[in-house]
């Protein structure tokens, strides 16, 4: 079930369309697309498993409004889309047919789909002679893994990671009460052994990598696809992107986890938050140090940062867009 969003007035520049990918001709993908006044930059938004493309509409709308308010209004082309079996995309991924249920396609396949989508929409952009398209990826959760896999094999100018999935994790954050040396006295004050067992079982049933999800996007091999948080370095054709890494607010995330999962505040603060932050600290190293920013915290935001603070995401997205355009003008 998608995370609910507040109603937002949709600018006329956002067009709803569907695309049939050439390598998956029996299914269509629902897209929201903006043909920008700055055709040299295409911003692509990648959502996680529990949201759909509608989660990006406040961000896209805000970018349009903010840039149109300037004396020389220029805003990039922008694309958000629903992967197969998500949101307005009703068709299942054709790869799933005849394969193990829930594991018919993986993040590597999703990255290939992204390549075809970018190719489709870039054909309509009117670039100046000698100008090349600069792709900026803005991703949340498992969308960050798809962004990394795409950027490893295709040119990308910048990536904004919003609370990236810990791709190499089995999501077993908590102490094992049955492990040798377990000491109940080391648990937070609001956590009993019984509650600990309940949380371990609940997280395993939902987040363990082999658990299937609504879109059939398998995570079972994700730790093999992306075994390290600090590599591989994104270095396609010797061009490294700008990278901004953003993590959730510890307290906001703990409150969100208590509300949605019944996770005691103490468990989130003592175990999950430090583990996630350590992952983000490695993620900043997948590009050059001078092109890396973060990890920074999205104040007041839980896991779905684009939902909790669209203005923050607008600011960080435009920061990367401006860096990309400045770099492009210097190259010229």
Backbone bond lengths (Angstrom), bond angles and torsions (degrees), N, CA, C in turn:
res aa  C-N    CA-C-N  psi(-1)  N-CA   C-N-CA  omega(-1)  CA-C   N-CA-C  phi
1 X - - - 1.465 - - 1.517 109.88 -
2 X 1.312 117.39 128.76 1.454 121.22 -176.56 1.522 110.77 -69.98
3 X 1.320 115.30 149.37 1.453 121.28 177.04 1.516 108.75 -68.97
4 X 1.360 119.22 127.64 1.465 120.87 -178.03 1.520 111.37 -67.62
5 X 1.335 115.37 146.96 1.455 121.36 179.20 1.512 110.51 -122.30
6 X 1.328 115.25 154.89 1.451 119.68 174.33 1.521 109.02 -71.27
7 X 1.327 115.78 150.18 1.454 119.91 179.52 1.524 109.97 -64.78
8 X 1.318 115.95 141.37 1.458 120.70 179.23 1.522 108.24 -140.39
9 X 1.337 115.29 138.01 1.455 119.86 177.61 1.519 108.63 -69.82
10 X 1.314 116.35 127.74 1.459 120.97 -175.39 1.523 110.00 -93.78
11 X 1.326 117.92 120.06 1.470 120.78 177.96 1.522 111.46 -61.18
12 X 1.322 115.34 151.07 1.470 120.38 -177.71 1.524 112.27 -64.32
13 X 1.336 117.17 -19.37 1.462 120.21 -179.05 1.529 113.09 -70.43
14 X 1.338 117.83 -18.33 1.461 120.94 -179.41 1.526 109.28 -85.71
15 X 1.312 115.91 113.56 1.465 121.12 -177.50 1.522 110.74 -106.14
16 X 1.315 115.53 135.67 1.465 121.09 175.15 1.516 109.07 -89.70
17 X 1.320 116.36 132.18 1.454 120.71 -179.17 1.523 109.98 -151.63
18 X 1.311 116.84 168.80 1.466 121.25 174.75 1.523 108.70 -125.29
19 X 1.321 115.03 151.04 1.454 121.15 -178.46 1.529 108.80 -132.07
20 X 1.315 115.99 134.71 1.467 121.81 172.01 1.519 107.12 -103.38
21 X 1.308 116.64 118.80 1.455 120.73 -178.94 1.531 110.12 -75.67
22 X 1.318 117.50 140.55 1.478 119.70 -174.22 1.524 114.01 -62.43
23 X 1.326 117.46 -26.66 1.471 119.25 -178.76 1.529 111.79 -93.56
24 X 1.367 116.41 0.36 1.463 121.46 177.80 1.524 108.14 -140.71
25 X 1.316 115.24 67.20 1.463 121.43 -168.06 1.522 114.44 -74.43
26 X 1.323 118.30 -6.37 1.469 120.04 -178.17 1.520 112.44 -96.48
27 X 1.334 118.02 4.97 1.461 120.89 -177.24 1.521 109.89 -141.34
28 X 1.329 115.89 153.95 1.458 120.70 179.07 1.529 110.02 -122.45
29 X 1.327 115.74 155.48 1.462 123.22 -178.68 1.522 109.02 -118.30
30 X 1.331 116.65 130.89 1.463 122.16 178.20 1.526 109.81 -81.24
31 X 1.326 115.54 131.67 1.460 121.18 -176.21 1.527 110.88 -130.72
32 X 1.324 115.42 152.18 1.460 123.35 166.84 1.520 106.04 -117.01
33 X 1.339 116.09 121.40 1.461 119.52 -171.46 1.518 111.08 -130.94
34 X 1.318 114.66 140.77 1.457 122.45 175.72 1.517 108.11 -120.54
35 X 1.324 116.67 121.18 1.458 121.23 173.65 1.522 107.12 -85.32
36 X 1.306 116.64 104.63 1.448 120.96 -170.88 1.519 114.05 -77.09
37 X 1.323 114.84 164.56 1.461 120.71 174.11 1.525 110.58 -82.35
38 X 1.319 116.95 -9.34 1.461 123.23 174.80 1.525 107.48 -115.66
39 X 1.319 117.78 86.43 1.465 120.77 -171.46 1.519 114.82 -70.68
40 X 1.338 118.08 -10.18 1.456 119.88 -176.71 1.517 113.21 -77.47
41 X 1.338 117.64 -12.32 1.463 121.71 -178.81 1.529 109.81 -122.80
42 X 1.326 115.80 129.09 1.463 122.24 174.32 1.516 108.29 -119.75
43 X 1.331 116.78 118.68 1.464 122.62 177.21 1.524 107.77 -98.50
44 X 1.325 116.39 125.61 1.465 121.46 -179.43 1.525 108.67 -117.13
45 X 1.321 116.41 129.27 1.458 123.01 -177.10 1.524 110.19 -103.41
46 X 1.328 115.96 131.23 1.467 122.42 -176.17 1.521 109.39 -123.01
47 X 1.322 116.83 115.86 1.462 120.61 -177.89 1.525 112.13 -91.84
48 X 1.327 114.89 171.80 1.452 120.92 179.09 1.513 111.95 -89.04
49 X 1.327 115.85 -161.11 1.456 121.05 -176.94 1.521 113.47 -80.53
50 X 1.332 117.74 -22.71 1.457 120.36 -174.21 1.518 113.16 -104.91
51 X 1.333 117.44 7.90 1.456 121.61 176.56 1.524 109.01 -131.59
52 X 1.329 116.19 173.75 1.453 120.57 174.85 1.527 108.41 -133.01
53 X 1.319 117.07 -171.24 1.454 120.25 -174.50 1.517 113.39 -63.33
54 X 1.325 117.03 -22.15 1.464 119.36 179.16 1.523 112.04 -63.00
55 X 1.336 117.41 -21.59 1.462 120.13 179.78 1.529 111.97 -67.20
56 X 1.328 116.51 -17.59 1.475 120.77 -179.42 1.517 113.53 -96.39
57 X 1.329 118.26 -9.51 1.463 120.74 -175.23 1.532 112.36 -59.45
58 X 1.355 120.26 -42.82 1.466 118.62 176.86 1.529 112.67 -60.88
59 X 1.324 117.02 -34.37 1.466 120.66 178.89 1.522 110.23 -69.86
60 X 1.323 116.86 -49.63 1.468 120.91 179.72 1.523 110.54 -60.13
61 X 1.329 116.82 -44.38 1.467 121.12 179.72 1.519 110.97 -61.36
62 X 1.331 116.14 -42.47 1.455 120.38 -179.32 1.514 112.84 -65.79
63 X 1.329 116.59 -38.02 1.464 120.06 177.64 1.523 110.43 -62.94
64 X 1.324 116.97 -43.39 1.467 120.66 179.05 1.522 110.34 -61.88
65 X 1.332 116.55 -49.78 1.469 120.29 -177.05 1.528 111.17 -63.89
66 X 1.318 116.43 -42.46 1.459 119.52 -177.97 1.515 111.38 -64.82
67 X 1.315 117.38 -44.93 1.461 120.46 -178.61 1.531 111.84 -71.75
68 X 1.316 118.47 -33.51 1.464 120.96 179.67 1.530 111.94 -70.79
69 X 1.325 116.87 -18.27 1.463 120.45 179.20 1.527 112.44 -79.36
70 X 1.334 117.81 -9.35 1.457 121.68 -179.59 1.528 110.82 -81.08
71 X 1.333 116.09 161.54 1.455 120.88 -179.86 1.523 111.05 -62.99
72 X 1.315 116.27 -39.42 1.470 120.84 176.89 1.528 108.06 -115.75
73 X 1.330 116.38 80.27 1.471 120.22 -172.19 1.521 112.56 -68.04
74 X 1.318 115.42 119.55 1.452 121.10 173.02 1.515 108.24 -137.58
75 X 1.318 116.62 127.01 1.456 119.90 175.60 1.521 109.00 -130.14
76 X 1.320 116.50 149.17 1.467 119.70 -175.73 1.525 111.92 -74.05
77 X 1.311 115.15 162.23 1.459 119.07 167.29 1.524 107.41 -69.01
78 X 1.329 116.71 146.81 1.463 120.62 -175.61 1.525 110.39 -140.91
79 X 1.324 114.65 145.16 1.464 121.52 -178.59 1.519 110.38 -138.31
80 X 1.323 115.68 128.43 1.464 122.40 167.33 1.525 106.66 -126.90
81 X 1.324 116.25 145.92 1.459 118.28 -176.58 1.524 110.52 -149.42
82 X 1.320 114.02 156.60 1.462 121.04 176.03 1.522 109.17 -97.74
83 X 1.320 116.19 120.49 1.461 118.63 175.50 1.535 109.42 -63.51
84 X 1.300 116.47 171.89 1.463 120.56 -177.14 1.528 111.22 -56.50
85 X 1.339 114.76 136.91 1.476 123.33 178.81 1.523 112.92 65.60
86 X 1.320 117.07 23.40 1.469 121.59 179.03 1.527 109.19 -124.95
87 X 1.330 116.81 137.92 1.457 121.07 174.10 1.510 113.09 55.44
88 X 1.345 115.20 -122.15 1.461 120.67 -177.19 1.526 113.23 -86.48
89 X 1.323 117.25 -2.56 1.462 120.32 174.95 1.523 108.47 -89.89
90 X 1.309 115.59 103.68 1.459 120.44 -175.42 1.526 112.76 -84.35
91 X 1.314 117.38 -26.23 1.467 120.60 -176.37 1.528 111.23 -71.11
92 X 1.309 114.96 143.62 1.454 120.25 173.62 1.529 109.03 -81.50
93 X 1.304 115.37 158.55 1.455 119.99 176.86 1.532 108.58 -64.19
94 X 1.326 118.29 123.58 1.468 120.27 179.15 1.521 113.35 -56.28
95 X 1.336 118.18 -24.09 1.460 120.40 177.97 1.523 112.54 -63.66
96 X 1.345 116.40 -23.29 1.459 120.08 -175.41 1.530 112.91 -70.31
97 X 1.309 116.19 -23.31 1.462 119.81 -175.24 1.531 111.15 -61.98
98 X 1.329 114.74 124.49 1.449 121.09 177.33 1.516 114.65 79.87
99 X 1.333 117.42 2.91 1.455 120.75 179.49 1.528 110.90 -108.38
100 X 1.311 115.89 170.53 1.458 121.52 -178.85 1.529 110.15 -56.96
101 X 1.323 117.12 130.85 1.457 121.33 -177.13 1.524 110.80 -59.32
102 X 1.332 114.64 129.11 1.460 120.48 178.61 1.512 114.53 85.73
103 X 1.338 116.81 -6.97 1.471 119.66 -178.20 1.531 111.16 -134.83
104 X 1.326 115.85 31.67 1.461 120.02 -178.17 1.515 113.85 -77.07
105 X 1.339 117.49 -26.11 1.466 121.02 177.95 1.518 108.65 -146.20
106 X 1.336 116.32 158.11 1.459 120.62 -175.61 1.529 110.87 -129.00
107 X 1.325 116.70 -171.70 1.465 120.88 -176.75 1.522 112.00 -66.65
108 X 1.307 117.44 -28.14 1.466 120.56 175.95 1.523 109.80 -65.63
109 X 1.331 117.26 -39.87 1.461 120.99 176.28 1.524 110.57 -66.26
110 X 1.334 116.69 -39.93 1.470 120.83 178.66 1.526 110.70 -63.37
111 X 1.333 117.09 -35.42 1.463 120.70 177.37 1.531 110.61 -67.75
112 X 1.319 116.96 -35.26 1.464 120.21 176.45 1.523 110.69 -66.54
113 X 1.344 116.58 -41.01 1.463 120.02 175.82 1.524 110.52 -59.37
114 X 1.330 116.48 -41.06 1.458 121.46 178.69 1.526 110.82 -59.62
115 X 1.312 117.07 -40.26 1.460 120.95 178.75 1.526 110.72 -60.25
116 X 1.318 116.62 -44.71 1.463 120.08 179.18 1.528 111.49 -65.25
117 X 1.327 117.01 -37.93 1.464 120.25 178.90 1.527 111.06 -65.33
118 X 1.318 116.85 -45.81 1.462 120.19 179.20 1.522 110.27 -61.71
119 X 1.329 116.65 -41.23 1.463 120.58 177.81 1.521 110.91 -61.94
120 X 1.332 116.87 -40.42 1.465 121.51 -179.37 1.523 111.17 -62.19
121 X 1.322 116.85 -49.34 1.463 119.69 -174.85 1.529 112.35 -78.66
122 X 1.310 117.66 -25.51 1.465 119.24 -179.93 1.529 112.02 -70.56
123 X 1.325 117.03 -21.82 1.466 120.21 -179.81 1.529 111.86 -63.89
124 X 1.326 117.36 -26.17 1.460 119.81 -178.26 1.511 114.00 -91.34
125 X 1.335 117.94 -0.01 1.460 121.33 -178.30 1.528 110.56 -85.88
126 X 1.314 115.79 134.08 1.463 121.32 -177.59 1.529 109.64 -97.01
127 X 1.320 114.97 89.11 1.456 120.87 -179.41 1.526 110.12 -84.41
128 X 1.323 115.23 149.34 1.453 120.81 175.53 1.525 109.55 -70.91
129 X 1.294 116.80 160.69 1.451 121.45 179.54 1.533 110.53 -58.85
130 X 1.308 116.50 125.56 1.460 121.47 -179.75 1.514 114.42 85.33
131 X 1.320 116.96 -7.94 1.463 120.83 -179.33 1.522 109.56 -85.41
132 X 1.330 116.35 141.42 1.455 119.73 177.82 1.521 110.35 -117.50
133 X 1.313 115.34 151.00 1.452 121.27 -179.33 1.523 110.36 -68.89
134 X 1.335 116.53 134.72 1.456 122.48 176.83 1.525 107.59 -110.65
135 X 1.324 116.59 118.74 1.467 122.28 -177.57 1.526 109.69 -97.10
136 X 1.329 115.11 129.38 1.464 122.43 175.32 1.525 107.23 -116.09
137 X 1.331 117.40 124.16 1.461 122.20 179.09 1.521 109.92 -103.04
138 X 1.327 116.49 130.00 1.464 122.74 176.17 1.522 106.68 -119.72
139 X 1.323 116.82 115.07 1.468 119.83 -168.65 1.511 112.45 -132.62
140 X 1.317 115.02 148.74 1.458 122.97 176.21 1.527 108.92 -126.38
141 X 1.347 115.59 140.85 1.454 122.63 171.93 1.533 111.55 58.03
142 X 1.335 118.07 -126.63 1.462 119.99 -177.97 1.526 111.66 -68.76
143 X 1.325 116.47 -17.73 1.457 119.69 172.96 1.517 111.90 -59.20
144 X 1.335 117.08 -28.02 1.465 121.28 178.19 1.523 111.08 -67.51
145 X 1.329 116.68 -37.14 1.466 120.25 176.77 1.527 110.00 -65.68
146 X 1.319 117.11 -42.00 1.464 120.93 177.88 1.522 109.99 -62.91
147 X 1.340 116.42 -40.20 1.465 120.73 178.79 1.527 111.17 -62.14
148 X 1.327 117.44 -43.18 1.471 120.56 179.64 1.525 111.53 -64.18
149 X 1.312 116.62 -42.42 1.460 120.26 -179.37 1.529 110.94 -66.78
150 X 1.320 116.52 -37.56 1.462 120.15 177.10 1.527 110.47 -66.77
151 X 1.335 116.74 -48.25 1.460 121.73 -175.06 1.528 112.56 -66.45
152 X 1.322 117.20 -20.89 1.463 120.19 178.02 1.526 112.03 -71.43
153 X 1.348 116.49 -19.53 1.473 119.64 -173.94 1.526 113.17 -124.36
154 X 1.340 116.84 -0.87 1.463 120.15 -176.64 1.528 109.48 -142.48
155 X 1.329 117.78 155.91 1.470 120.13 179.53 1.526 112.15 -69.33
156 X 1.314 115.83 127.57 1.456 122.79 177.70 1.527 108.08 -135.23
157 X 1.318 116.83 133.47 1.457 120.67 -177.58 1.514 112.71 -87.18
158 X 1.330 117.25 -30.78 1.465 120.45 -177.42 1.522 109.96 -161.47
159 X 1.338 115.47 153.05 1.468 121.81 177.34 1.524 108.56 -137.92
160 X 1.327 115.50 131.40 1.463 122.30 172.61 1.522 107.46 -110.15
161 X 1.337 116.13 112.33 1.460 121.87 178.67 1.525 109.28 -94.68
162 X 1.323 116.32 120.52 1.460 122.06 179.21 1.528 109.28 -111.31
163 X 1.321 116.10 101.76 1.459 122.78 179.87 1.527 111.34 50.47
164 X 1.309 114.12 61.77 1.464 121.09 -177.36 1.524 112.16 -56.57
165 X 1.328 114.76 145.21 1.454 119.40 168.85 1.526 108.41 -60.03
166 X 1.318 117.24 143.97 1.463 121.25 172.43 1.523 106.56 -82.16
167 X 1.321 114.76 90.67 1.457 120.94 -167.21 1.522 113.57 -63.25
168 X 1.316 117.72 -25.65 1.470 120.44 -177.65 1.523 112.85 -98.46
169 X 1.320 116.55 14.44 1.468 120.88 -175.06 1.530 111.40 -101.92
170 X 1.328 116.12 148.80 1.464 120.83 170.68 1.523 111.40 -97.20
171 X 1.352 115.45 8.30 1.456 123.76 177.08 1.529 112.91 61.47
172 X 1.318 115.54 30.77 1.460 121.55 173.59 1.534 107.36 -101.89
173 X 1.327 115.30 79.42 1.467 120.91 -172.70 1.523 113.36 -82.95
174 X 1.310 115.86 -24.15 1.462 119.93 -165.47 1.530 112.36 -94.45
175 X 1.311 117.67 156.68 1.475 120.49 174.15 1.525 110.41 -61.54
176 X 1.318 115.95 147.83 1.464 121.79 177.99 1.526 107.96 -94.28
177 X 1.328 117.57 113.16 1.472 119.62 -177.73 1.527 113.49 -65.30
178 X 1.338 116.69 -14.78 1.463 120.20 179.16 1.527 112.66 -97.75
179 X 1.326 116.79 0.64 1.460 120.06 -179.21 1.526 110.58 -79.43
180 X 1.336 117.68 145.92 1.463 120.03 175.81 1.528 110.62 -58.82
181 X 1.303 115.56 136.99 1.455 120.12 178.30 1.516 114.68 87.64
182 X 1.353 117.64 -1.50 1.465 119.46 178.45 1.525 110.11 -61.77
183 X 1.330 115.79 133.65 1.463 121.55 -178.67 1.529 108.74 -125.75
184 X 1.305 116.78 109.32 1.460 122.10 -177.99 1.527 112.09 -57.61
185 X 1.319 116.83 -27.67 1.465 120.26 -177.15 1.527 112.23 -68.28
186 X 1.311 117.14 -16.82 1.461 120.34 179.50 1.533 112.87 -84.61
187 X 1.324 117.39 -6.38 1.455 120.70 179.27 1.529 110.75 -73.16
188 X 1.327 118.12 153.23 1.463 120.49 173.91 1.523 110.68 -59.02
189 X 1.307 116.40 158.03 1.459 121.11 -176.15 1.525 113.33 -62.40
190 X 1.333 117.17 -27.45 1.474 119.95 -176.85 1.528 112.73 -93.03
191 X 1.344 116.85 15.67 1.466 120.31 -175.98 1.525 110.47 -128.18
192 X 1.327 115.77 122.28 1.452 121.43 172.83 1.523 109.17 -98.50
193 X 1.316 117.28 168.65 1.462 120.72 177.89 1.524 110.25 -61.98
194 X 1.315 116.71 -38.28 1.460 120.61 179.35 1.527 111.04 -63.42
195 X 1.332 116.34 -44.94 1.472 120.35 178.35 1.525 110.47 -64.53
196 X 1.321 116.61 -38.58 1.458 120.88 177.53 1.528 110.84 -59.74
197 X 1.320 116.52 -45.82 1.469 120.08 178.53 1.528 110.43 -61.57
198 X 1.313 117.29 -42.12 1.460 121.40 -179.99 1.528 111.14 -61.42
199 X 1.330 116.95 -43.67 1.459 120.83 -179.17 1.527 111.41 -67.88
200 X 1.310 116.65 -39.86 1.466 119.63 177.93 1.536 110.43 -61.17
201 X 1.316 115.80 -42.96 1.463 119.95 -179.43 1.526 111.01 -68.57
202 X 1.322 117.09 -40.32 1.462 121.13 -178.62 1.528 110.87 -65.58
203 X 1.324 116.97 -45.65 1.464 119.87 -179.95 1.527 111.55 -66.27
204 X 1.322 116.76 -38.46 1.464 119.92 179.07 1.526 110.83 -63.47
205 X 1.340 116.66 -38.75 1.459 120.90 -177.13 1.526 112.14 -70.20
206 X 1.340 117.34 -24.55 1.464 120.88 -176.38 1.523 112.58 -105.38
207 X 1.334 117.18 -43.09 1.462 120.53 -167.50 1.527 115.31 -109.19
208 X 1.318 118.32 -8.97 1.464 118.88 178.41 1.524 108.95 -55.67
209 X 1.341 119.05 138.14 1.468 121.08 -172.18 1.526 115.91 -56.82
210 X 1.318 118.56 -24.46 1.465 118.73 -178.62 1.526 112.92 -89.93
211 X 1.342 117.54 1.17 1.461 121.27 178.14 1.534 108.80 -76.58
212 X 1.336 117.34 133.53 1.461 121.10 -178.08 1.519 110.27 -79.51
213 X 1.340 116.03 159.80 1.461 122.42 179.74 1.512 110.24 -130.97
214 X 1.319 116.76 175.46 1.464 122.35 -171.71 1.523 113.10 -61.12
215 X 1.329 118.24 -32.19 1.458 119.78 -176.69 1.521 113.14 -94.22
216 X 1.322 117.16 -2.74 1.456 119.73 -179.97 1.517 113.37 71.87
217 X 1.335 117.07 22.25 1.459 122.08 178.48 1.524 108.40 -84.98
218 X 1.303 116.38 106.53 1.459 120.48 -174.39 1.527 111.26 -73.65
219 X 1.342 115.00 134.54 1.472 121.33 174.68 1.528 110.62 -107.00
220 X 1.309 115.85 3.67 1.459 120.93 -171.01 1.531 112.56 -60.86
221 X 1.327 117.13 -31.74 1.464 120.02 -178.71 1.527 112.92 -107.49
222 X 1.328 117.11 12.35 1.461 120.20 -174.14 1.527 112.24 -63.49
223 X 1.318 117.04 -37.96 1.467 120.10 179.09 1.523 111.52 -65.95
224 X 1.332 117.03 -25.57 1.461 120.12 176.11 1.530 110.73 -80.99
225 X 1.329 116.78 -34.65 1.458 120.47 178.70 1.522 111.57 -70.18
226 X 1.346 116.25 -38.33 1.470 121.62 -178.56 1.532 108.86 -133.67
227 X 1.319 117.15 75.03 1.468 120.24 -174.47 1.527 114.75 -74.29
228 X 1.328 117.37 -15.68 1.466 120.04 -175.56 1.530 110.53 -126.46
229 X 1.325 115.97 143.37 1.461 119.52 177.22 1.523 112.32 -79.29
230 X 1.329 117.77 -24.15 1.461 121.32 -176.37 1.531 113.43 -104.27
231 X 1.300 117.35 14.73 1.454 120.38 178.65 1.520 110.86 -171.99
232 X 1.321 117.45 168.54 1.459 124.35 2.47 1.522 112.77 -72.36
233 X 1.325 115.74 154.84 1.458 120.82 175.94 1.526 108.72 -64.90
234 X 1.328 116.34 137.78 1.459 121.09 177.70 1.530 107.82 -78.34
235 X 1.314 115.64 109.37 1.460 120.22 -169.76 1.519 110.62 -145.41
236 X 1.340 116.16 45.45 1.461 119.12 -177.56 1.525 109.74 -67.23
237 X 1.321 116.61 123.58 1.460 123.94 -179.61 1.528 111.43 50.55
238 X 1.336 115.02 40.38 1.468 122.69 175.67 1.532 113.84 63.08
239 X 1.321 117.26 22.78 1.461 120.87 176.55 1.521 109.10 -119.17
240 X 1.317 115.54 117.02 1.460 120.32 -177.82 1.528 111.07 -100.89
241 X 1.327 116.90 138.08 1.465 120.25 -173.69 1.529 112.64 -83.93
242 X 1.321 114.79 161.71 1.454 120.64 164.28 1.527 107.78 -68.83
243 X 1.314 117.85 139.19 1.463 122.06 -178.92 1.527 109.81 -135.14
244 X 1.319 116.06 129.84 1.464 122.17 171.71 1.516 108.39 -121.37
245 X 1.326 115.79 126.74 1.467 121.42 -179.46 1.526 108.69 -110.75
246 X 1.323 115.22 124.77 1.468 121.84 -178.08 1.525 109.36 -121.82
247 X 1.311 116.17 133.55 1.457 121.61 175.46 1.518 110.98 -112.64
248 X 1.324 116.10 163.89 1.460 120.93 178.68 1.525 111.34 -72.15
249 X 1.309 115.84 161.17 1.460 122.79 172.21 1.532 107.86 -73.60
250 X 1.320 116.95 126.68 1.471 120.46 -175.20 1.522 112.29 -55.61
251 X 1.307 116.59 -49.40 1.469 119.63 -176.06 1.521 111.30 -69.60
252 X 1.327 117.42 -40.89 1.468 120.34 179.54 1.526 110.58 -64.30
253 X 1.333 116.31 -40.76 1.459 119.83 179.22 1.525 110.99 -66.57
254 X 1.324 116.69 -40.88 1.465 119.93 179.07 1.522 110.61 -62.12
255 X 1.336 116.58 -41.13 1.468 120.38 178.18 1.529 110.72 -66.34
256 X 1.330 116.67 -39.71 1.460 121.27 177.92 1.527 110.77 -63.75
257 X 1.332 116.97 -41.89 1.463 121.05 -179.73 1.525 111.46 -67.51
258 X 1.325 116.60 -35.69 1.467 120.38 176.08 1.523 110.21 -64.29
259 X 1.331 115.93 -41.47 1.464 120.69 -177.08 1.526 112.25 -71.98
260 X 1.324 117.45 -40.96 1.467 120.40 -173.03 1.520 114.05 -93.86
261 X 1.339 116.76 -30.61 1.462 120.72 -174.80 1.528 113.22 -118.73
262 X 1.335 116.34 -7.19 1.456 119.41 -176.42 1.520 112.89 71.24
263 X 1.349 116.23 19.48 1.463 120.54 -178.68 1.523 110.53 -76.45
264 X 1.314 118.64 122.39 1.466 120.35 178.28 1.522 111.28 -56.33
265 X 1.315 116.21 143.61 1.462 122.03 -179.34 1.528 110.64 -54.01
266 X 1.319 115.78 -41.09 1.457 120.21 -176.87 1.520 113.14 -60.91
267 X 1.337 117.41 -38.00 1.459 120.51 179.10 1.529 111.20 -64.26
268 X 1.337 116.03 -45.22 1.464 119.35 179.64 1.516 111.35 -63.40
269 X 1.342 116.47 -44.13 1.461 120.09 -174.57 1.526 112.32 -72.58
270 X 1.319 117.29 -33.79 1.463 119.66 -175.99 1.526 113.05 -86.56
271 X 1.338 117.13 -32.47 1.457 119.18 -172.34 1.536 113.88 -117.44
272 X 1.332 117.30 -56.81 1.455 118.61 -171.22 1.528 112.82 -70.57
273 X 1.321 118.28 -48.45 1.462 120.22 -177.46 1.527 113.28 -58.57
274 X 1.328 119.78 -48.25 1.469 119.28 178.26 1.537 112.83 -62.25
275 X 1.342 116.78 -37.02 1.463 120.42 179.75 1.526 110.61 -65.08
276 X 1.327 116.37 -43.58 1.458 121.15 -179.10 1.531 110.48 -66.52
277 X 1.329 116.13 -42.25 1.469 119.56 179.94 1.528 110.75 -63.54
278 X 1.317 117.08 -38.86 1.459 120.50 177.72 1.527 110.55 -62.05
279 X 1.328 116.75 -38.97 1.463 120.38 176.62 1.531 110.04 -61.30
280 X 1.325 117.07 -46.15 1.461 121.33 179.79 1.525 112.11 -63.27
281 X 1.324 116.46 -34.12 1.459 119.69 178.24 1.525 111.56 -63.18
282 X 1.314 116.91 -30.98 1.459 120.15 175.55 1.514 112.14 -78.37
283 X 1.328 116.39 -34.22 1.468 121.30 -174.51 1.529 112.52 -61.84
284 X 1.321 117.25 -29.03 1.468 119.83 -178.68 1.525 111.84 -66.74
285 X 1.326 117.98 -13.39 1.463 121.11 -175.72 1.525 113.60 -91.37
286 X 1.342 117.71 9.19 1.467 118.47 -179.12 1.526 111.95 -85.51
287 X 1.319 117.01 8.28 1.457 121.90 172.54 1.518 108.25 -143.42
288 X 1.341 116.87 -177.07 1.460 120.41 178.15 1.523 110.73 -64.60
289 X 1.315 116.80 147.62 1.459 120.96 -177.89 1.524 111.73 -58.15
290 X 1.332 116.89 -40.36 1.472 119.81 -177.35 1.529 112.30 -73.08
291 X 1.324 117.04 -11.68 1.465 120.37 177.01 1.527 111.88 -104.86
292 X 1.310 117.09 6.76 1.458 121.71 -174.50 1.525 111.34 -108.98
293 X 1.326 115.97 141.47 1.461 122.27 178.66 1.523 109.02 -134.97
294 X 1.337 115.68 128.89 1.450 119.17 177.15 1.525 112.87 117.32
295 X 1.343 115.19 -169.67 1.463 123.50 -1.42 1.525 111.85 -72.50
296 X 1.333 114.19 139.40 1.455 121.01 175.77 1.520 108.01 -112.94
297 X 1.317 116.14 158.54 1.456 121.18 -178.67 1.526 110.43 -102.27
298 X 1.318 116.56 136.20 1.457 122.36 174.66 1.528 107.49 -87.85
299 X 1.303 116.10 97.10 1.466 121.22 -173.75 1.529 111.80 -57.90
300 X 1.317 115.20 129.78 1.458 120.81 177.51 1.515 114.76 80.54
301 X 1.327 117.33 4.51 1.465 120.66 -175.10 1.523 112.04 -106.88
302 X 1.322 115.35 140.50 1.448 121.89 169.20 1.525 109.20 -87.22
303 X 1.317 116.19 -146.95 1.461 120.38 -174.69 1.525 112.85 -69.36
304 X 1.329 117.36 -34.93 1.467 120.86 -175.95 1.523 108.75 -94.06
305 X 1.300 115.72 79.36 1.465 121.92 -171.29 1.519 111.42 -64.43
306 X 1.329 118.40 -37.68 1.459 121.20 -179.94 1.521 111.65 -65.53
307 X 1.307 117.15 -25.77 1.466 120.88 176.55 1.519 110.78 -81.83
308 X 1.315 116.82 -42.44 1.461 121.07 -173.29 1.520 113.43 -76.46
309 X 1.345 117.47 -30.45 1.466 119.67 -179.46 1.527 109.77 -151.67
310 X 1.338 117.19 78.11 1.471 119.79 179.07 1.523 112.82 -57.64
311 X 1.338 117.00 -35.01 1.465 119.67 -178.47 1.524 111.50 -62.88
312 X 1.317 116.74 -37.01 1.464 120.50 176.85 1.526 110.35 -62.85
313 X 1.321 116.62 -44.13 1.465 121.03 -178.90 1.533 110.33 -67.53
314 X 1.318 116.62 -38.60 1.466 120.51 175.74 1.522 110.01 -57.86
315 X 1.317 116.49 -47.76 1.466 121.66 -178.35 1.526 111.32 -60.02
316 X 1.329 117.14 -48.28 1.460 120.54 -177.05 1.526 111.72 -71.08
317 X 1.335 116.92 -33.24 1.466 119.92 176.97 1.520 110.82 -65.93
318 X 1.330 116.66 -47.56 1.465 120.13 -179.01 1.521 111.66 -67.70
319 X 1.321 117.30 -29.32 1.461 120.24 174.78 1.530 109.80 -60.15
320 X 1.327 116.95 -43.34 1.461 120.88 178.67 1.524 111.38 -70.91
321 X 1.325 117.54 -40.71 1.468 120.94 178.46 1.527 110.18 -59.31
322 X 1.327 116.77 -43.65 1.466 120.35 -179.70 1.528 111.49 -66.50
323 X 1.318 117.38 -38.36 1.468 120.51 176.85 1.527 110.46 -62.90
324 X 1.315 115.71 -42.24 1.459 120.61 -179.86 1.521 111.01 -63.98
325 X 1.319 117.10 -45.36 1.464 120.99 -179.05 1.516 111.00 -66.85
326 X 1.331 117.70 -38.95 1.459 120.94 177.97 1.525 110.05 -63.61
327 X 1.328 116.09 -43.41 1.458 120.32 178.89 1.527 110.13 -63.37
328 X 1.326 116.88 -39.24 1.457 121.10 179.37 1.534 111.20 -63.31
329 X 1.343 117.08 -41.67 1.458 120.60 -179.22 1.527 111.41 -68.04
330 X 1.345 116.32 -32.66 1.449 120.15 177.71 1.525 110.40 -68.07
331 X 1.354 115.55 -40.25 1.476 120.34 177.81 1.503 110.85 -60.76
332 X 1.341 116.62 -40.57 1.464 120.38 178.53 1.533 110.60 -65.03
